[in-house]
Amino acid sequence: MGIPDLAQGSVESVPNAEPEVRVLVCPAYGSKESRRHWHDTLEKEILFTEETLAGLLEPRQLEQLVRLHPAGAARFWGATATHDKAMAKVRTGDVALFTGKSKLLAVGEVGAVFANRAFADALWPPAPEGKSWRTVYSLRDFVPADLPYPVLAELIGYSRTYGFPGQLVLEGIRAQAVIERLGITTRTVLEQLGVEEPPSLEPDAVTQLVELERQHTATVSFERATATTLYRREEQPLVIEFCSTLGVPAGRFRSSAGLCDIYLEGPDGVEVIEAKSRTGHAYVREALSQLLDYAPHSPLPVDRLAVLVPGPLDERELSLLHRYGVDCIHRISPGAFHRTPAPDQARRRMRELWTAD
């Protein structure tokens, strides 16, 4: 997935080109049969190293599964022979969107992909005279989501009335639009780029500027600790609402410190903003530490730092931010925000630390 450069002037791009990622849209909860399959192989992991199943796998298929799922268990989904041509394009690291009940139900990352009718029939015994699910794929990650069809269709570029009646494999611009607007970064892409733990890059990686999309969901991105997970950013609606009130384009930058929420280059200088969905002390303290970590990596020297929250802070939390020269921006009503600036003296004192190498 390419990362657009928002800044005027020169910011180096990361030397490694990110590989193309496809998006597989999978109807998964419509018929009684598919709902049973969902419960059997998506809601829980299957121990594929168990003798009965392992004996149905070709050696290279078992090797690939073990390499991608060292614990010997994985979630699985598949496709019938009708979809052979489309499924031939699907690779490890592609994104799978599982749909049903008129919404996006879950997001996953494709693991091993292979054709094996016997293994598929063991996972999903076909109904009498029914079709086998010939192509099988494991999931490196699988996380619930909740996004109505009209919004998902709009992200893809379809009519809002599109009902997702069958399987799709999206490529190119359409796939990129979905991935960027949902903020997804797969574990496979991070591994191919040599990134050990997202959202950080390698310590010597250059800063990247990332377009701040008007995301339509609070489900934002993959992040890996010991395993990749799709995590929910509850503050995303707040970010979207705040950015809609700005007179300058909003962006983000990615660095070895992570991915900031909002990066602004305006007439009043450069500002980095971190958003939180709560106003409690732990949230404010976390936002402060993130800002102090991000600031030295900013593409341009930072003039202001701010924390964006959904309501006014108590004096204790506000004093904590002001002590480090950080403003507070809080929501007062729909589309309206109030800034409580840090004292100028504190900001001037801290600015040298913000921009330190």
N, C-alpha and C positions, 0 to 999 in steps of 0.2 A: 504494500500500500504506500503510495507516494505521500510525502508530507509537504504541502505547499508552503512556500516562503512568503510570509506576510510583510516583512520589513522592507523599507526602502534601503538601498545600499547593499553591502555584501555581508552575508552571513554564510559561512561555508556549509555545505551539505555533508552529511555523513558519507564516507567514501563507499560503503557497501550499498548496493542497490537492493531494495526490498523485493523479494519475489512476489509474483502475482498470487493473490489469494482469491479463490472462488467462493461463492456462497451457495450452499445447497439448501433449498427450501423444501421441507419434508412434511407433508400432511401426516399427522401422527396420532390423531385422537378423534377420528370421525366415525368409522365403523366399529362395531362391537369387536371385530377381530383386531383392529389396530389398537384399540384401547387395551385389549388383553396383552398384546405385544408390548405396549408401553409399560404396563405394570410388571411384566416378566423380565424385560431386559433394559429398560431405561430407569425405572425407579430404584433398581438395585443392580449391583455388579454381578457378573457371571464368572465363576471360577473356570476359566478356559483351560487351565492345566489339569483339571480333573480328567481321569483316564478316558472316560467315554467321549468327551468333547475333544481332547487333545488327539485322540486316535483318528479323528475325522479330518484333521488339519494336515496339509502338506508341510514338510519340514520348513520350507521358507516362510510359510504363513505363520507357523508357530514361532519361528525365530523373530519375525517382525513384531508379533504381538508381545512376546516376552521383552523385547528391546524397548517397546513403547510403554509397556505396563509391567514393570519388573515384579510387582506383587502377585502377578498371575491372575488378576481379575480385571474386568473392564465392563463397561456398558456397551451394548451393541444395538445397531439398527441396520436396515437393509433395504433392498429394492428388488422388484421382480425383473424378469428378463426383458420386459417391455422397455425398461429404462437402461438397458445395457449401453447404448450409444452415449447417452448423457453421463452415465456413471463412469465411463471410461476416462472422462476428463478429471474426475475427482481424485485428489491427492491428500496425503498426510498434511495437516495444517490448514486445510480448508475449513470454512465456518459452516456449521449446520444450524439452521433455524427450524425448530419444530413447531408446527402450527396445529390448531384445532380449537374448537369451541369459540370460533370467530376471533381468535387472537394468537399472537406469538406466545407459546407456552414455555419454551426453553431455548437456550443457546448452548451449542457445544462446539468442540473442536475435533475434527476428524482425525482418527489415529490410523490404524492399519486398514487398508482397503483391499479386498480380494473377492474373487468369485469361487464359491464353494457351496453347491446345492445341498450336499449332505450335512454340512455344518449348519447351514441356514435352517434346514428342516428340523434339526435337533433343537435349535433355539425356538423356532416358530413352526411347529407342526402344521402343515397346510390342512385346510378343511377338505372333506371329500370332494375330489375333482377340482380343488382349488389350486391356485398358483403358488409355487415355491418362491421364497425370497432369495434369488440366486446370488446377488451381490451382497456382501456383508461388510460393514465397517464398524470398527470400534470407536470409542469416544475418549479422547484424552481428558476432556472436561465436559461437564454437563451441569448447567445451572438454570433453575427456574427463571422465567421472565413473565412479563405481563404487559403486552402491547396490542392494542386493538388493530384489527385488520386494516381499517382506513388509514391509520398512521403508518403501518408497515408498508402498505401499498404506495403511499405517497413517498416514502423514503426510497423505494425502488424506482419510482417514476411511473407507476401505473395509476389508473383511475382509482379514486378512493372507494369505489364500489366493487373493486376486484375481490373475489371471494377465495382465492388460492385453492382451486379445485384439485390441482395435481402437483406432482413434483416438478421443481424447477432447478436448473443449475445456472446461476448468474455469473457472468464473467465481465471483465473490463470495467467500464465506467459504472454500470449498475451495481456490480459487486463492491467496487470501491466506495460508492456513495453509501451503501448500507453499512459497511465496516466503519467508515469514518464517522457517520452520524450516530451510530451506536457506540462509537469510541472503542472498538474491539482491537486488541493486539494479541495475536495468538502466541502460544508458547513456541510453536515451531518457527515462526518468524523471528522471535527473539533469539532462539538458538542459532538460526542461520546468520543473524547479524552479530553473533558473538556476545550478546547481552546476557549477563548471568541472572540478574534479578530486576524485573521491571518495577517501577517505571524508570529506574536508573539505566544509564548507558555505562560503557566502560569508563573508568576514571579519566582517561585522556581523550574521551570523545568530545567533539565540538558541540556547542549548543545548537539545537534545532528549534526553529519556530514552527508552530503547529496551528493550523486554522481552528478557530473556535466556532464550531458548527452550532446552529440552533437545534440542539438535540431534542428529540421528542420523547425521550424516555430517561428514567433515572438509572437505568442499567447502562453502565458506561464502559468498563474495560476489563480486559484480562490482566491479572497481576499474579506473579508466581512467587511463592515462598518455597516450600518443598514440593508443591504441585500448583499448577495454574488454576485459578478460580476466577469466575466472573463476579465482580463485586458491584454492589449497588451504591450509587452516589446520590444520596438523598438531597444533597445541596444543589444538584444540577438545575432543577426548576428555578431556584433562587438566582443562580448565575445567569440563566437565560433571561429572566425578568430584569435583572440589573443591567445587563449588557444592552437590552432594548432601549434603555433610557440614555445611553451614551451618545455623544456626538462624534466619536472617533471609533474606528474599527477595533474590535477586541481580538486578541490572539492568545496564544499560550507558547511557552518555550519549554523544551525538554533538555535536560542536562544530566550530568552525573548525580545531581542532587534529587532528580525526579522531574515530574511534570507539573508545572504551576497551573492554577485555575484560570487566572486572567492576567494578561500582559498588555499594557497600554502605552502607546507612544502618542502623546497629545501636546497641546500648546503649553501645558503646565509641567511638561517633562515626562519622564518614564515612571510608570507605577506598576508594581506587582501586587496582586490581590489574591488572598486565599479565602475561600468560602467554607463555612461550616453550617450544618443544618440545625445546630443547637447553640445555646448561649452559655452553657455550663462551663465551669472552670477548666475541666479537662479538654473540652473542645477548643477553647480560646488558647490554652497553653500549647496545644498541638499545632494550631494555626500559626502561632508566633514562632515556634521552633522551625516550622516548614519555611516560613518567609525568610528567616535569618539564614537558613540553609540555601534557599534558592537565589537570594539577592546577589551574591558575588558572581553567579553564573549568568546573570542577565546579559542579553546581547548588547545592550547599552547601559551605562551607569544608571543606577536607580536613584530617583529623586524622592519617591514616596513608597511606603509600604502600607498596606491596609488589610484588615480582616472584615469580611462581609458576613453578616449574620441576620437571621430572620426577625430579630427584635432587639430592643435596647439591652445593653449589658449592665450588670450590677457594678457598683463602684470598684469592687475588688478587681474584677476582670478588666475594666476600663483602665484602671491605674496600671495594671500589669502591661498592657499594650503601650500606654503613653510613656512608661518608664523607658521603653526601648524605641521610642520615636515612631510608633506604629499607630496609624489612624484606625478608627472604627467606623464602619458604614453599616447602618441597620435599616431594615425595611420598616416603614411606618404605615403604608397602605399600598394597595395594588398599584404598581408602577411608580411608587414614590419611595425615595430613600434619603436618609439623613446621615451626613458625615460629622463625626466628632473628631476633629483633628488633634494630633499629638502636639504638645508645646513645641514651638519652633526651635527652642534651645536644645530640647531632647533630640529632635530630628537632625539638627546640624551635628550634634555630638555623635550620633550613631551612623550618619551617612558614610563616614570614612570606613567603618566596619562593614557596612553593606557592600561596599565596592572593593573590599580588599581582595587581593589575589589569593 
